[in-house]
Amino acid sequence: MKGQAEGELQRSSWRLARQTGALLVLLLVAIAGSVLLIVNTSQASAAQRLLTTATEHVDSIVDAPAGTRLAISNQGTLTVSPGMPTGLPDVKAMEAVAANRVAAEEDVSIAGRSYIVRTAASDGRIVQAVFDRHESLEELNRLGAALLLTCGGAVVVASLLAVWLARRAMRPMAEALDRQRRFVADASHELRTPLTLLSMRAQMLKRRMASSSPQEPMLNIDADVDAMIEDSRSLTRLLEDLLISADSRKAEFTNVDVVALADDVVESFSVQAARRGVTVERSGIAGPVEIAAVPTALRRLFVALLDNAVRFAGSRVDVGVSSDVRSLVITVRDDGPGFADDVKMRAFERFATSAPADATAGDGAAPRHYGLGLALVAEVAAQHGGRVEIGTQPSGAVIIVHLPTIRRNPGNSSAAGSKVRAAVSRLRRMF
């Protein structure tokens, strides 16, 4: 897949990744915020229980709970735990509680450290407990940093994963869109020439008929009509190729006698080939050989191979049907100029063009145009789990198709959309 479809796929993938990342950021921020809130609330509750226990149930500074320091005023005597922060105890708060007997609590910050100070009256004593929040805040900060790193990594990984998944999920749609665009371009390109030629022949015939008189009968009308009929047939074959290329319906496999089918197509091409001075013969297996295949697609494969061979053959085309251990081999040989080296790698692409193999530099030979035929051969072979290749021989061209005798998982033929198929069907009915 190339060009515009690839660019659209890439943009869509990154857009989906950004949206997924943004949604994941919001979700993780909400989760991280909830976790920090829960932890902070738990720490505050634990600190509150610790301070309440220290101020209401402790009689001596020696019995101060871990993480707290006490100041106890008993009958005018103040005792203070070792390591009490500078500026504490808060004597004014203790005097106020002694006066109104109402417990008081406040947050105090000293030298960049945060403390919770609770003062209460207990059994005739005034007790002030100081809880250092530094370790709790450090733990909360570490948890926040861990959540930030984890969430950030999760966002990056999820975004990259979203890009990968989006490309996998959207690639079939992008390829279908690309095939539809290519199909429209292919159809427009291929239909222009035969339609123009047919229109010109019809106009010329009309003018000749209008200029002729009963006394001067028009000459060569049969030749003109035959040419128009041949143009119509060429156009019909092209439309059939386009319809097959655009058909996305599930193929139905049945047992097909390949030998009988090859004989039938060879016989149908004999008259057309004779007009060009070309003899078409069938060789190889004579008896019936059946494989699981789509009859119409397999017939079209033979038609496309013979059409290509007869068009470029000098005098002879040979259609061989043989078999090996695992596959049926269809070989079509002609004695024409063969394939140029530069086209062998792309002969099965749609509308490949190349100079004839026997052309010399500067001789002005028209490029050879391969149209849809060989591309359809490759598609039909792939649809049946097989492959197609260009063989080698001293002169002329040889195309070899390998079809498995045991049915594998076939791929669907390329799709270009129902609207395009309908348009081509309408064009076909016109002719």
N, C-alpha and C positions, 0 to 999 in steps of 0.2 A: 504494500500500500504506500503510495507516494503522494507528493504534492499537497493539494488543498485538504484532502481528507486527513492526511497525517498531521497537518498543522491544526486542524480542528480537533482531532483526537487529543493532541498534546495540550491545547488550550483548555479543552473541557476537562481533561484529567487534572490539570493543576487547579482549575477553578473548583472542582469537586474536592480536591485535597485542601484548598484554603477554607472552603465551607466546613469540611469535616474537622479541620484543625480548630477553627473558630468555635464550632459547637463543642468540641472536646475541651477547649480551654475554659469555656463557660461552665461546663459540667465539672471539670476538675477544680476550678476555682470555688465552685459551690461546695464540693466535697471537702477540699482543703480548709475552707472557711468553717465548715461545720465541725471538722475534726479539731481545729485550733480552738473554736468556741467551747466545745465539749471539754477539751483538756484544760483550758483556762478556767472554766467554771468548776471543774473537779478540783483543781489546785486551790481556787479561792475557798471552796467549801471545806477542803482539808485544813487550810490555814485557819479558817474561822473556827473549826472544831478544836484545833490545837490551842488557839488563843483562849477560847472559852474554858477549856480544861485547865490551862495554866493559870488563869486569873481566878477561878472559882474553886479549884480543888488542890492547889499546891500551897504548902505552908512554908516552904523554905526555898531559897534560891538554888540550893544544891539539887533540888528535885525538878529543876526546869526541864521541860521536854526538849528533845533534840531539835535544834534549829531555832530555839527561842532563848531570849535573855530576860531576866526578871529584875524588877525593882520593887521591894516590899517595904512599906512604911507601917510600922507597928508601934503605936504609942510614942510617936515622935522620933523613932529610930528608923533610919533608912538604910537598907542593905541592897546592894546592887551586884548582879552577876558579873564575873570577870569578862572583859572584852566588850562591854556595853559601848555602842557607837558614840562618838563625840557628839555632844548636844543632847544626849539622852541619859537618864530618864527625863521625861517632860514633867517637871515639878509642878507647873501651873495646872496641868491637866489632873494631876493627882490631888492637888488642893481643891480643884473644882468638884471632883467626884467625892472627896471627903465631905464637902459641904452639902451637896445635893443627893448623895448616895445613888446617882444614876450613872450606869456604865457608859463610857465614851470610847469611840474608835476613830482613828484617823490614819491617813497615809502620809508618810514623812519621807522626804528624799534628802539624803546626806551624802555629800561627796560622790554623787552619781549613782548611789545605791538606793534602792527603794525598800522601805520598811512599812509594816502594818503595826500600829501601836494601839493596844487595847488596855483601858484602865477601868478597874471595877473594885467595888468594896466587897470584902469577903471575911466574915467572922471578926469584925472590928479592925481588920487590916485593909490597907489600900494597896492593891497589887497592880502593877503595870507590866504587861508582857509585850516584848518587842520581837516581831517575826521578820527575819531577813528574807526578802523575796528574790534575792539575786539568783540562787540556784534554780528556783521555779521559773524565773524569766529566762535563764540560760537554757533550761530544758525546753521551754516553749520556743525559743529561737532556733535551737537545734532541730526541733520537730518541724518548724516552718521551713528551715533550709532544706531538710530532707524531702519534705513535700514538694518544695519548689523544684528541686533537681529531679525528683521522680516524675512530677507532672510535666516538667519541661521535656524530659526524655520521652515520656509517653506521647506527648503532642508531636514531637519530631518523628518518632517511629510510626505513630498512627497516621500522620500526614503522608509519609513515604509509602506506607502500606495502602493508604487510600488512593495514591497515584497509581500504584501497581494494580490494585483491584479495579480501579476505574478504567484503566487502559484495557485490562482483560475483558471487563464487562461491556465497554463501549466500542471495542475494536470491531466486533461483528457489525454493529450499526454503522460505524464509520466506513467499513469496507463495503457494506451494502449501498451506502450513499455514494461512495466513490464509483462503484460499479454502475449505479444508475446514471451518474453523470457521464461516465465513459460510454455507456450504452447510447445515451442520447446523442453524444458527440459522434460516436461511431455510425449510428443510424443516419444522422444528418449528412455525414461525410460520404457514406456509401450510396445513399439514395439519390444524392444530387446528380451524379453523372448519368446513371441509367434513365432517370426521369427526364433530364435535359435532352438526352439523345432521343428518347421516345417522343418527346414533345416536338423536337425539330423534325423528325421523320414524319410525324402526323401533319405538321404545318406544311412541309414541302409537298406531301401527297395531296393535301387539300388545295394548295396553289396549282399544282399540276392538273388536278381534276377541274378546277375552276377555269383554267386557261385553255383546256382542251375543248374541242367541238365534236359533234357527231361525225362530221366529215373527216376529222383527224383524231382517231382513237388514241388514247393515251398508251404509250409504250411502257413496257417493263413494270406494269402495276403489280404483277405477281411477285416480282423481286422485292418491291417496296413493302408489300404486305408481309412477305416472309421475313423481311428484316425486322419489321415491327413486332411480329410474333416472337421472333428470337429475342428481341429486346425485352418483351413482356415475360418470357420464360426466365431470362437472366434476372429480371427484377423479382419474379416470384421466388426463385431459388435464394436470392439475397434475403428476401423477407422471411423465408423459412429459416434461414440461418439465424437471423435476428431474433425470431420468435423462440427458437431453441435456446439461444444464448440468454434470453430474458426469462425463460420459464423457471420459476422457483418452486413449482409443485413437487411434492414427494414422488420420486420415481417408483414405478411398480415393476419389480423384476419377475420375469417368467423364463422358462426354458426356451432357448432360441437355437435353432439349427444354423450355425454360422456358415457352414458349407453351402446350404441351400440359399441362404441370404446372399452370400457372395456371388453365387451363380446367377441369381435373379438380378442383382445390381449390374453385374458384368453384361448380362444380356440387354438390359435397358440402356446401357451406355454404348452398345455396339453401333447403333445407327448414328448417334451423335459423333462418335469417334471416327466412323467411316467417312463422314463429311469432311473431316480434317485430314483424312488419309492415314489414320492411326488404327492399328489392330489391337484389340483388347482380348487377352486370353487369361484363363484361370488355370492355375497349377496347384500341386500339392495334394492334400487329402481329398479323396473322391467321395467317401462315404459320409453319412451324417455325423456331426459333432455338435453336441448341445452344451451350452453354458448358461448360467443364470445371468440374464441381461435385460435391458430395456429395449424392446424390439425397435421402436422408432428411433431411439438414440443410436443404436448399433447400425441401423440402415443409414442414418445420416453420416455416420463415420465412414462407411464404405463410399457413399456418394461424394463426400468431401475429398477423400483420398483419390478417387477416380477422376473427379472434376479437375483437381490440381494436376494429376499425371497427364491426362489427355490434353489439357491446355498447353503443356510445355513439352510433350513428347515429340520426338521426330517422326517415328513410324510405328512404335510398338510400346504397349503397356502390358505388364504381367502382374496378375493378382494371385499371390500365393497364400495358402492356408495350411499351416503345419502346427505341430504341437511338440512340447517338451514335457518334462516331468510335471511341472506345476502350472503351466500356462499354455494358452493358445496363441500362436504367433501369426499375425497378418502382415504380409510383406507386399508392398506395391512398388514395382520398379518401372522406370521409363528410360528411354534412350535420349532424353532431352539434354539440355546444357547442364543440368544438375544445380546444386546449391552452391552459391559463392561462400567462401570461408567466413566472411563477415556476417552472414545471415544464419549460419548453422545454429548459433546459440540463441537466436531469437525468432526462428522461423515459425514457432508456435505461438508467438505473440500476435495480438490482433493488429491487422493492417500493417504488418512488417513489410518493408520495401528494401530492395537491394538491386544493385546492378547484376545483370545476368552473369553466370559463372564463366561463360565463354567470351565475355566482353573484354576488350582491351582498353587501356587508359586512353582517353581522348577520342574514342570512336563515336561518342554521342549516343550510345545505346540507351534506350529508355529504361528506367528502373523497373524491376519486376515487382508486382504488387500482389501480396498473398492474401489480402482480405481477411475474411473470417473463417474460411474453410479449415485451415490447419489448426487454428486456435480452437475450433470446435472439436477437432479430432483429439487434441490434448485434453479438453474438458470431458469428453465422453470417456476417454481412457481412464482419467482420474476418477470419474463417477463410478466406474466399474472396478476400481481398485487396481488398475493397470497403469501402464506408462507407454510413452511413444518416444521414438528416437529417430535420428537420421543415420542410416547405415552408410557403409562405404562400398564402392565398386569402381572399377576402372573408369567408367564413363556413365553419364546419366545420373539419375537420382533414385534413391531407395529410401522409403519410409517404413519403419518397422513398429508395429503395435503389439504389445504384450498384454493379454487379458487373462486373468486368473481363471482356471477351470473350477476352482472352489470359491464360492462367493465369500467376499470379505465385506467389511463395513464400507459401503460406498458413500462417497460424498455427494452432496446435493449439487446440482448444476447452479451456475451463477445466477443471481437474481438482479433484476433491474427495476422492479416495482411494477405494480399492477397497472398504473396509469400508462407507463411506457408500453407494456404489452398490449393494452387496449388500443393505443395509437397505432402500433404496428399491425394489429389485427385489422383495423379499419383500412389501413393502406393496402393490406393484402386483398381484402374484399374488393377493392377498387380495380384490381387487375385479375 
